[in-house]
Amino acid sequence: MNNNLGETLREKRKSKKLTLKQVTDLSGVSGSHLSRIERGERFPSGHILMKLVEPLGFTEVELLRQAGFLSRDESDDRIDRFKKEIKLEVTGALMRIFDKIDSF
């Protein structure tokens, strides 16, 4: 795991000119918890990281790599492939539902 993750999160927050309070409001992660993560006193779970993706402007894969949950090897595209597969499944299911509705 990356011990510099807190510093990375703080730098990203500051580069976006966001306060801890603003990130808390946007993410739902408590300010005290986020502050401890930034200081390196806590390490966030994957769930917490996903809450920080959008407010801090990371992609899911980028932040999971920063945290050490995924290989930094760019060829590791498991999450991207999974998202594409899920999107195809959901799109197919919706199309079948719409076809059923149209047949009424």
ABEGO torsion letter per residue (X at the ends): XBAAAAAAAAAAAAAAGBBAAAAAAAAGBBAAAAAAAAAGABBBBAAAAAAAAAAAGBBAAAAAAAAGABBABAABAAAAAAAAAAAAAAAAAAAAAAAAAAAX
